[in-house]
Amino acid sequence: MSHAVVSDLRAGRRRDGASWTDGAAPAVSWRTDTPAPGWRQASARLTLTRPDDGGRTETVDLDGGDSVCVPWPFRPLRSRERVLLQVSTTGSDGVRSEPAEIDVEAPLLEASDWSACWVALPAGTPDDRPGQFRHTVDLGPGVVRARLHVTALGVYEAELNGARVGSDVLAPGWTSYRDRVLFQTHDITGLVRPCRNTLGIWLAGGWFTERYGFFGRARRAYEGPAAVLAQVEVTYEDGRHAVVGTSPDWRCRPSDALLSSGVYAGERFDARGHDPAWSTPGGGGEGWLPVAVRDVPHELLRPAGAEPVRRVGEVAPVAVLSSPSGKTLVDFGQNLVGRVRIRVDGPRGHTVTLRHAEVLENGELATRQLRQAHSVDAYTLRGGGVEEWEPRFTFHGFRYLQIDDWPGAFDPSSVTAVVCSSDLRRTGRFSSSEPLLDRFHENVVWSMRGNFLSIPTDCPQRDERLGWTGDLQVFAGTAATLHDCGAFLASWLSDLALEQARHGGVTPLVVPSAMPEDTDGVVAAWGDAATVVPWTLYERLGDIDLLSRQFPSMRAWAEAELACADPDGLWTRGYQLGDWLDPKAPADRPREGRTHPSLVASAYLFRSLDIVARTARILGDTALARHYGGLAERTRLAFLQTYVTPAGRMVSEGPTTYALALVFGIAREPDLRAALGRRLAEIVREDGYRIGTGFVGTPLIMDALCATGRLDAAARLLLQTEEPSWLYPVTVGATTVWERWDALLPDGSVNPHEMTSFNHYALGAVADWLHRGLAGLAPAEPGYRRLRVSPTVLTGLSHARSEQTTPYGRASVEWTVADGALTVSALVPPNTTAEVVLPDGPRPDAGPGRHRWVLPWTPAARPVVEHGLDTDLADLVDDPEALRLVRSILAEHDPGRARAFGGAIRYEAGSTLRTALLFTDPAALTAIERALADLHRRRDGSRRTPPSGGSRASGSP
């Protein structure tokens, strides 16, 4: 008999252990941990105890294997209600598990629960001026429960009796303030005293008072001053309740210490104006003013349902540099998002200034790319000993820190980079036999960590940091693989639906909408976040409740697209962003890549219509499923008729064009798919196996190549280290993913275009394929209820592994090529099964437990090709050793010609090396021909007398 234990029990989507729900009937999820092979859940028992209702207990028995996003089976919770939830399971072997239990508590669920009012600094104070608010109240003995419900239009930090409340950073986060403001609930029972208690709140404008926009047109998105709302609720042991909230009785003042604070600008703090005891009953001093009351509807308030922003890590300096101009620069060795904590000792009134940037240019801090985001923090010392300070209400994207006016000799241990991010649980880990690929994967993780900060942003450093819908749409699969972001993205999708409803079904370019231009048009791939993101979360997390909640938004977007479509079902009208940042597009016109924007729009029209049809079917609406399914089929057929030739060529010859047709399921007929895959591989080869896709095509290209059997092209593309490629940034020291493939040029200079971020996750979206495709671990049914084990073995790699924490438990797949064999291992979680497709074909399904398969494996033999000046360029690029030889000789004889040859040349079948080297120095041509002949002789001799051993890469079974 094997031991089984229920674990990871939660009510709602949050994974950080918080007991607060975000609604009256949260979905319940759990998993069962057991070493028993083949274990499956036969039933589950859910028991609820209501201590606020005399300890009444309810029990519900559920038959079957459901354990993820199970609908709340009890009476809905009331505001403030506490319950104890216990779950145990029984396996198919009849053995009951050990139970798990958690406390669950409902926050304030109704607008009428609030008696507090919104308060702000006095009239006439600048809207973005940071302030401090305080109030003292007497509490009697016998307090058994105390809660603080608090939020802000802006960002806040609360203190009670001199102690910090909670660990949240930049609370309550950024939402669509016009429609939804989140509040946090904190347990403050351990902080209250049976006497006088003082609640103090720091307040700054944060996202609420920031100015948004480009080209000198930045302006406020929201009206009015920053404001705060707080309500303390106390329960005594005799059953009495007391409520104290922000009101006209509170006092405030513009902070004498926190002089200014902005998301983009940074923060200025003067410690001489700070009273450390200001939030205690005996502190505060004089100069406090009556608050101004703001009229903000309580109907906007919603309990926070996602993990908050927190300090999630610290990074110490790895080097201290002196710039050519004599500045002190600190290198943290990692591009990150957060701020710097300092420990400093100096004279009173001395100011230390901290400037932040992602890279250096000519040895100095590179700040041109920040545009109007100053990213400067300044601290003025109070004097009298060592002082420690960290900014409260700002964050920066940086690797390098410039320190101006440090008092005395600088010790690098005096500064620490504090990493800030929404506190999401890591779920996906990857490793391989290629260190550059592993580092690239970690770069993707760091970019997600830095840009999943309250909302999913595009970049964390310049005057933008907005929730661009297109970036998230292409990255959603990767995000759901790397971290449990279900609660985080469910919260953002609430804002998307609210913004969409304000604009007639049109999804804004950024969410929350912060600029009038956000909704100027209906933009494919960006607006399709409304359909793709909830569908992806359903696939990865099994969250059917979220799918149902978002379905009206999904339909509304589909209808907005249809309103723009042509009568034949294509979408050829209107302004589109296309395959944004295709490396072939002009630097200042990133939408003008090789894939025509109307083709991108039509493909996404099909994609969204297909998703809406599938969703309707899952939700049980067969009429809507037929309706949208028919519209999707009309668009699919029109796409094939208009954009695909009978010979299997696309009318727009970018690699993204082919990837869209193959991966979205537009091209379905086997012969057509084979022809499209063949041509796609030719285009990739013509590009020299360098990446040729932008935001839209990059997540799809590896799937498209591998699905059509073009594994050699996929391997060369994936492992390419020349620019543009996924691994080029890694070779020049990148620690995050870049916005542009060439953000840092090969000569070490920064791309001159002002839209150049060194922390932008979109082009890292291929990391999802590293798990699903390369390592071979993917969901075969929503939420990994059924897994797919299907590794892709590529030349140049001998090992790959994916490990994921699925909703059912830990799963892993890894493969290794060694000693003439391919070994595949898999771990299947309890209560799931796995379909298995190995390179030599399908295997029987695998049940819970560990599995191992061994196949004979012979490396694919490449033919020995004799190269010369009349060699076909397609053959030359398929021989990396010969290509390197040609380039090295060119570089020796004619460096300018070598740069041209290594840059824009197309390695096209039918074109020869001699033609490509037209007007090259004859001496160089002679040297190339001689070197290629020597290479062939050397190889031919090696082939005739094979060595006794050698390395194996991969091949075919």
N, C-alpha and C positions, 0 to 999 in steps of 0.2 A: 504494500500500500504506500503510495507516494504522498508527500506532504504538499498541500496547496494552500496558498495564502492570497487573499484579496489585497490589492495595493492600488496606489494612484487613484483613490476614490476622490471624486470632485463633483460639485454641483455648480454648473455653469462652465464657462470656457477657460477661465483663468487657471494658470498652472503654477502660481507663485505661493500657494498655500493660504491665500486670503479666505476668510470665512464669509465675506460679504457676497451676496448675490447681486445680479443686476436686474432681477425681475422676480415676480411672485412664483413662477413655476420653472425653475432652472432645469435644464436637461442634466441627467446623471450619467456619469461614465466611470468605469473601473476596469481593472484588468486582474487576471488571476495568474500568479507566479507559481509554477510547479515544474519540477524536473521530469515529470511523467511524460514519456513519449506518447504522442497521439491524443493528448488531453483536449477534451471539448466540453464546453459548458452545456449542461442539460437544462438547468434552471437557476434562478437567482432569487434570493429572498431579500427584500428591502424593508427595513424597520425604521420607523420614524417616531422619536420621542419628543413631545412638546412640553418642556419644563414651564413655559408661560401659560400652559393650559392644564395645570395640575399634574403634569407628568404623564398625560394620556399617551398611549402607544398605539400606532397603527402598523400593520404588517401587510405587505403585498408580495405575493409569489408570482414570478414571471417565468413561463416556460420558454425554452429555446436558448439560443446562444447570444442574444443581443446584450452587449455590454458597453456600447459606445453611443453617446448622445441619446440615451433612453429617455423618452418623455417623462416628466415629473408625474408620478402615479398617485400623488396625494392631493389633499385640498391645497389650493394656492396659499402661499404665505401672506401674512398681513405685514404692514410696515412695522419694523422693529422686532418682529417675531424671531425667537431663537428656537432652533430644533437640533436634535442629535440624529444624524443619519447613519445607519449601519447597513452594510451589505455583506452577504455571504453567498457563495455559489456552490452548486452541486455538479460534479462532473458526470460524464456519461458512464463512469464506473460506479456511480452511486455514492461516492464519498463527498461529504460536505467540507468546504474549505474553512479555514480560520477567517473570521469576519474582519472587516475594516470599518472604522467609524470616524466621522468628522463632524465638527460643529458647523452649522449653517445659520447665517443670520441675515435677515432682510433689512436693508437700510430704509430710508424714507422713500416710499413708492408713489406717494400722491402729492400733488402741489399743495394740498390743504394741510399736509404735515408740517409745513414750514411756517413759523411765526416770525423768524428773523427777517430783517430787511437788508437790502444791498446798501453799502456805505462806501463813500469815496473821500478823497481829500477835499478840503474846502473849495468852494467856487473860486475861480481865478487862478488856481494852481494849474500849471501845464498838465495836459492829460497823461503824459508819459513820465511824470515826476515820480520817482519811487517814494513810498511812504511807509510809516509804521502806525499800527492801530493797536489799542490796548483797552482792556476792561477788567475790572476786579469785582468778584462776587464772593459772597460768604456761603459756604456749604456746611451743613451739619454733619455730625458723626453718623456712621452706619451706611456709607455709600457702598453698594454692591455692584453697581454697573454705571459706567460713565462713557458716553460716546460724543465725539466731535464730528459733526457733518460740516464740511467746509469746501468752498470753491472760490473762484475769482474770474472776473473778466480781466485777464492778465495772468500773472503767475504769483504764487504766494508761498510762504513758509511760515508755519505756526510754531509757537513756543508756549508752553504752559509751566508757570512757576520756574522759569529759567531753563527748562529742558526742551529740547527739540521734540516735536510731535511727528512721528513717522520717519520714513527714510526716502520719501518721494522727492524727486528733483523736478523743477519746472512744472509743478502741479498747478492746475488740473490738466495741463496739456492743451493742445490746439484742436478745436473742433469748429464746426460751422456755427459760430456764435449766434447768428441770427435765428437759428432753429434749435440749437442743442448746446447746453453747457453741462459738462460733467462735474459731479461733486464726489469727494472722497469721504469715507467714514473711517474714523480712527478710534480704537479702544484706548481711552485715556484713564481707565480705572486706576492704574498704578501711579498716575501722576497727580491726581487730585488729593487735596488735604482737607481734614475736617475743620476748616477755618477759612481764612481769606485765600482766594485763588486768583491769579492774574493770567489772562490769556492775551498773548501778544502775537501780532501777525505782520510780517513783512509783506509788502505788496509792490510789484513793478508791472510795467505795461506788457512786457513779453510780446507774444504774437499779436495781442489785441491792439496795441498802439503802434506796431511796426508799420513802416511804409513799404509798399510793394510796387514793383513795376520796373520797366527797362527804358533805356534810351532817354534818361533824364525825366521820365514821367512818373516816378515813384510817388505814391500817395497812400493815405490811410484807407484801409478796407472797411474798418468799423468805426462807428461814431461814438464820441463820449470818452470820459476818463476811465482809467482802470478802477475797478471796484471789487469789493470782497463781500462774501456772505458766509456767516458762520453760525452754527447752532449747537450748543452744548446741552445734552440731555442726560440727566442723572436719575438713577433709581436707588432708593434707600431700602434697607432690609425689611422695613415695615410696609413696603409697597408704595410709599409716596414717590411722586415724580416731580422733578424740577426741570424747567427749560429756560435757558438763557441764550439769547441770540444777539447778533449785531443789531444795533438800534440807535436812535438819536442820542442815547446816553453814553455811547462810546466816545473815546477821544482818539485823536490822530495828530500827525504832523508830517510835513515833508521831512524825509530822513536827513539828519545832519551828518550821517556816516555814508549811506549809500546815495551818492550824489547823482549818479546817472546810471542807467542800465538799458541795454538794447540787445536784441538777438544778433543784429549785424554789427553794431558799434562796439560792443564790449561793455565793460563796467568800470566805474570809478568809485573807490571807497576810501574815505578819510577816517582812519581809526580814532583820530582826536575827537570826533563827534559821536563816538559810539559809547553807550553806557551798557556794559555787559549784564547789568541787573535790570534792564528796562522792562523785562517781562516777568518780574517778580513783584509781589505785593509791596515791598519796601523800596523798589527802584522806580525808574522812570523820570525823575527830576521834574523840571517845569517846562512850560512852553507848549503844553498839549492843547489842541484846539477841538471844537465840536466838529463832528463828521458831517459830511453832506450826504443826504439820503438820495439814492437813485431808484427810479421806477423801472425795474426789470421784472418781467413776468416770471413767477415761479414755475409756470407751465413749461418753461424751457429746460428745467433741471432734470437730469438723468443720472442715476448712479453709475459710477465708472465700472465698466465691465471688463476692462483689459488691464494687463500688468502695467504699472506706472513706469516712468523714467526713473532710473536709480543710478547710483555710482556702481558700475559693474566690474571695475578693475582699476589697477594702477600700473603705470609704466615708469621705470626709472630712466634717467639719462644714460646713453651709451657713449656719448662723446661731448666735449666742449670745444668749440671752434672759435677762431678769431677771423672775422671777415676782412676782406681787403681794406675796408674803411675803418677797421678797428673795433667793430661791434662784437659783443659777446653773444655767441649763438650756441644753443643747446640742441643736440640731436637726440631724440628719444628712440630712434631706430625703427619706429613704426608710425605710419600715418594713421591718425586716430581722431576721435571726436570726443570733446569734453572741455576741460579747462585745466589750469595749472594751480596746484597748491604750493605756497611758498612758506618757508620759515626764515625769518629775517630779523636781524638785530641792528638797529641804527638810531640816529638822532630823531627826536620828535620833529615832525613836519617834513621829513625827507620822503620823496616819492620815488617808488620803483615802478617802472613801466614795462609791461610784457606785450610783445608783438608776436603774432602767430602766422605761420605759412606752411604750406605743404612741401614745398621744394625750395632749393636755392638756385639762383641764377647768377652766374659770374661770381659765385662765392657769397652773395648777399641774399637776404630774405626776398623771395619772389612774391610780391604782393599785387602785381598788376592784374592777376587773374581774379582777385577778390572784388574788383570793381569798386562799388561804393560800400562794401562791408569792411569797416576799418579793423575790426578784430583786435582791438587794443584794450587791455586791462591795466588799471593803474591803482596802486595802493600807497596811501600816505600813512607813515608810521606814527603811532602815538608816543613811542619812545619808552625807555625804561626797562628793556629786556627783550628776550626773544618773543617774536610775534608770529602767529600762524594765520594765514588768510587764503581763502579760496573763493572765487566769485560765486554768487548765488543764482543769478537769473540770466546767464548767458552761456553759450557754448561755441566752440570753434572747431574747425577742421584743420589739423596741423600735425606735422612731424617735427618742425623746427620752431624754436622759441628764441626770440631776440630779447635780451635783458638789458634795459637801459638804466643806468644810475644805481647799480647795486652798491650798497654801502660796504666798503671794505673789500677784502678778497672774496671772490665768489667760490663757493663750495657746491659742486653739482648735487650733493645729497640734500641741498636746501630746496630743491624743486622736484615735484612729482607730478606727472601727468595723470589726471583723474579721468578715466573713461566713463562716459555717460551714454546710456542707451535705454530704450524700453527693455524691461527685465524679462526677456524671453528665454525659455529653456532650450538649450541646444539639443537637437535631435539627430542630425546627420553628420557623419564623419567619413572621410574618404582618404585612402592612401593608395599608392601605386609604386611601381619600380622606377618611376621618373621623378626625381626631386623637384624639377622645375614645375611639373604638373601639380605636385602636392602643394608647393608654395602658391601657385595660382589659385588653387582651391581655398587656401587660407586667406588669400587676398580677397576672394569673394566673401568669405565669412566676415572679415573686417569691414568690408564696404557695407554689407547688410547691417552689421552691428552699428556702424556710424550713422546710417541713413534711416534706420528704423528707430526714430527718436520721436515719440508721441504720434507721429504720422510717418508714412513711407515717403521720404523725400528723394529728390534727384541728387542733391549734393549737400554737403554740410558746411561749406566754407565761404562761398561768395554771397552776394546780395540776392539770393534766390531761396534755396532750402525749401522748396515748395513740393506739394504732393502731386507731382506730375503723374497723370493716370497712365500714360503710355509706358513709362519706365516700370511701373508696378505690374502692368498687364503682362509684359514679357518676362518679368522676373518672378511672378507669383509661384510657379512650380518650384523654382529653386528655393524661394523663401520658405515654402511649406516643407521642403526636404531638410533644410539646414536647421530651422528652429520651429518650435510649436508657436505659430503666429496666428492661430485661429481666433483668439479673443482680440488680438491687436487689429487684424484685418477686418473682423466683424464690426468693430467700432468704426473703422475708417469707412467701411461700406455703408454704415448708417448715414454718415455725412454725405457720401456720394449720392445716395438716394434722395436725401433732403435737398441738396443743391440741384440735382436733376429735376426734382419736382418744381423748383422755382423757375426753371428754364424750359418748360414744356417738353420734358423728356430728354433734352440734350445733356449729355455728360460733359461737365466743364473739363478743360485741359488740365486744370489743377484742382485738387480737393484737399482742404477747404478752398472754395473759390475766393481769390484774393485780388483779382484784377478784372476790369470790365472785359478785357480781351479774352478772358477764359472761355467765354461762351459765344464768341463771334461766329463760330461755324460748327458744323458737325464733322468731326475729324476721326477717321478710321484708325484703328489700332490704339488710339488714346481713349476715345469714348467706349471702346469695346471692353475696357476694364469692368464695365457694368455687368457684362455677361461672363467673361473669362475668369475673373477672380473668384466669384462665388462658386462657379463650376469647378475650378481647380481645388478649392478648399473642400468641396464635396468629395471629389476624387481622392484627395489625400487624407482627409480627416473624417469622412463619413457624416458630415454635419448636414443632415437633411433639413433640420429646422432653419438653418441659415439660408439654405437654398429656397425654402418656402418663403421666408421673410423677404428675400431679395427678388423674388419672381416678378412682382409688379415693376420694379426698377429694370429688370432684364427685358421685360416686354416693352417698356417705355422706350428703352434705347433701340430695340429692334424696330419699333415703329418710327422712331426718328430717322434711322437709316433708310427705311423703306420710303419715307417721304422724300428722300434725296435721290432715290434710285430711278433708273430709266425704266421704260415700260417692259423691256426684256429681262429685267432683273439684275442688270449690272449697275454699278455705281461709278459713273464717269464724270460727274459734275461736282463743282465746289473745290475749295482750297484744301489740300491735303499735305501732311508732313512726310508721307511716303516712308521709305526705308531710311529713316533719319540717321545721318552720319555714316552712310555707305562710304568706305574709304576712297572710292573713286569720285565722290562728289566734291565739287569745289569747296574749299575750307569755309568760305563765307556764304555758301548756299547749300547747307547740309541736306536739304530735301531733294536735291537734284542728283540722285544716284542712278544706277543703271536700271532699277526696277521702276516702271512708270507708276506714279502715285495712284492712278485710277485702277491699276491692277491690284495694288495693295488694298484699296478700298473695297473692290468687288470680292476679293478673297475673304476679307473680314466680314463683309455682309453675309456671305455664305456661312462663315464660322459662327457668327452670333445667331443667325436664324436656326442653324442646326442645334446649337446649345439650347436655345429657347424651346425648340421642339422636344429635345431629349428631356429637358427639365419638366415640361408639361406632362410628358408620359410618366415620369417618376412620381410626380405629384398626383397622378390619377386623372388628369384632364385630357382625355383622348381626343376630344374635338379640337382643342388648341394644338395638341401634338400634331394632328393631321394637317391643320391649317399652316403652321409654321414649317412643318416638314415639307409640304408642297412648295412653299415659297423658297425654301432652301434648295430644293431640287431644281426649281426653275433657274435660280442663280447659278447653280453648279453647271447645268447644261449650257447656259449662255456663256459662262466663263470658258468652258472647253471649246465651244464653237468659235468664240471670238479671239481667244488668246493662244490656242494650241493648234499647231498645224497637223495635218494628217501624218506627217513624218515624225512627230514627237518632238518638235521644237516649239519654244515659246516665242511669241512676237517681241517680248522684252527680255533681253538676254542676260540679265543679272542672275547670279546664283540664288538670290532671294525669291525671284520669280518661280524657279523650279521647286524650291523648298516649300513655298506656300501651297502649290498644287499637290505636292506629294504628301506633306505632313497633315494638312487640313482635310485630306480625304476627298479632294476635288477630283483628282485623277484616280480612278479605281480599277480600270481594266488592266490586267497584268501586262500585256504587251506595251500598252501606253506607259505604264509606270516604269517598265524596264527601259524604254527609249528615253524617257525624261531623266531617269537616273544616269544613263550613259552620257547624255549631253551635259548634265550637271557636273559629272566627274571631269568631263573635258574642259568645262569652264574653269573649274578649280585648278586643273593642271595648267591651263593657259595663264592663269594668274600666278603661276609659280608656286602653287600650294600655299599662297598667302590668303589671309581672310579677305573676302570680298563682300561681306554683308554688313548692314547697319543694325539698328535696334530691332527691327522686325525680323530679319533673317537670321541673326546670330543664334537665337535659341533653337532654330529649326534645322540648320544646315547639317549637323551631325546625324540627326534622325533621318533626314532625307537621304544622305549618302548610304548609311548603313541599312536602311530599309530596302534599298534597291541593290544591295550586295556590293557596293563600291567601297570596300573596306580599305584598300590600299590608299585611295584618295583621302579617305577619312583619317587614316593614320598620319599621312604626310601633313594634312591640314592641322590636326590637333597638336602635333609635336613640332610644328614650325617655330623657329625662333627669330626669323627675320621679320622686320616690320613691313606690313601690319600683321600681327598674329596675337593669339592669346598669350604666348609665352615670351614675346619680345619684351614687354614691360618688366617681366620677372628678371630677364637677363640684365637689365639696367637698374635693378634695385627696387622696383616697385613693391610696395607692401599692401596696396589696395588696387582695385580695378579703376581704370581711367575712363573718362568720358569719351575721349578721342583715341583711336588706335595709335596716333602719333603725338600724344600730349607732350611727351619728351622726345625730341628729335634725335636721330642717331649721333649727331655731333654734340649732344649733351645740352643743347639749348632748349628752352621752353617754347612750345608752339606759339607763334605770335598772335593767334586769334584770341580774342578776349573770352570766348566761350570755351575755356579749357580747365576742366576739373580733374584732379588726381584722385577723386574718391566718388565713383559713380557706378552703381552696381549693374546697370542694364547690360553692358557687354560681357558681364560675367554670368549671364543666364544659362550658358552652356553647362554650368556646374550641375544642374539638374540631370543633364544627360550623362555626366560622369557617373552618377549613381544609378540611374535607370538603365542606360545603354551600355556603358563601358563595363562597370562592375556587374550590372545585371540584376539590380533589386528595384522592383517597381510594384505599384498596386495593380492587381488584376481586377479587383472589385473595390468599391468605395471604402476608404478608411483602412485599407490593407486587410480587410476581412479575408481576402484571398490575395496571395502574393504572386508575382511573376518572377521566376528565377531564369534569366536569359542573358548570360554574359556575352560581350563582344570582344573577341581576342584580336588585337591589332598588332601589326608589325611594329617593332620598336619598343614594345612593352612586354615584360615577362610576368607582371603581377598587377592586380587591381582588387580593391576591397571597398565595399560600402557597408557601413553599419548604421542602422537607424532605430530610433525609439519610436515604434509605431503605436497607434492607439491600443494595440493588443499586447505590446511588449517589445522586447529587443529582437531585431531581425538583422541578419547579415548575409552577404554573399561575397565570396572572394574566389579568384582563380589564379593559378600559377602555372607557368610553362617551364618545365625543367626535365632534363634527361629523357627527351622524346615522349613526354606525356603532358597532357593538360589535366590538371586537378581542379575540380570545382567543389567548393564547400558551401553549405548554407545552414543557417539557423532559422527555423520557422517558429514563430511565437505560439504559445498555447491558444487554443480556440480559433485557429486559422488553418488554412491549407495553402499549398503553393503549386501552381502549374510550372512545369520545368521544361524549358526548351534550350538544349545545348547545341553547340555548333554542328553536331552530327544529327540533330533531330530532336523531337519531343521525347520526354521520359514520362513515366507514370507520375501522377500527383504525389507530392510529399506532404505528410502530416506534420504536426508539431514535433519539434526536436531537431537534432543535428543530422545532416546528411552529407554524403561525399560521393563524387563520381570521378572516375579516372578514364581518360580517353587517350589513345595513341595520338601523337601530334608530330607532324613533320613540317619543318619550316618550308615556306613557299620558296622555291628556287627561282631566282631571276636569271633570265638568259644572258649569256655573255654577248654584249653588243660592242662592235668595233666602231668607235666614234672618230670623226674627222670634221673638216670644215663643211662638208656636205651632209653632216648629220641633221636629221629632223629635230627641230627644237623640242617637240613633244618627247622624243626619245632622250634628249639631253637632260631635260628637267626631271625625267624619271630615273636618272642616274645621279644621285646627289654627289658622289665622289667625283665624277667627271665634271659636273657643273662647278664644283668648288675649284677644281684644277683650272678650268677656263678663267674663272674670276680672278684667281690669284695671279695668273700670268698677265691678264689685262691690267690688274692693279700695279704690277711691276713696270709694265711698259707704257701704259696710258691710263693714269688714274681717272681722268675725266670720262674716258670711254667706259671704264670699269663701273663708275657710278651709274652711267646711263644704262649699261647692260644689266646691272643688278636692280634697276628701278622699274621703269614703266614697260619694259619689254613683255610682249605676249608670247608665251611658249606654245605657239599654235602649230598643230599638225599641218605639214605641207610647207612650212617655212624652215629655211636651213640656217645653220650657224653662220655660214659665209654671208648670207644676206643680212643677218642681224648685225654683223661686224663690218658692214660696208664702210669704206673710208678709214678703216683702222690701219695703223702703222703696219706695213708688210712684215717687219721684223717680229711684231707681236703675233701675227697670223702664223708665221713659220714656227714660232716657239709653241703656239697652241697645238698645231698639227703634230709636231714632234712629241709633245708631252702626252697627247691623247694616244698616239701610237705606242709609246712606252707603257702607258697604263694598260692597254689591251694586251700587250705581250706579257706583262706581269700577271695579269689576271688569267690569261690563257694557260700560262705555265702553272699557276696555282690550281687551276681546274684540273689539269692533267695529272698533277701530283698533289692530291688533297692532303691537308694537314691531318695529324692524328686526332685533333680535337678542335673545338671552336665554339663560339657562343651561338645560342639559338635565340631567335626572336619569336616569331609566331608564323603560322601558316594555315594549313587546312587539315582537317582530320583525315 
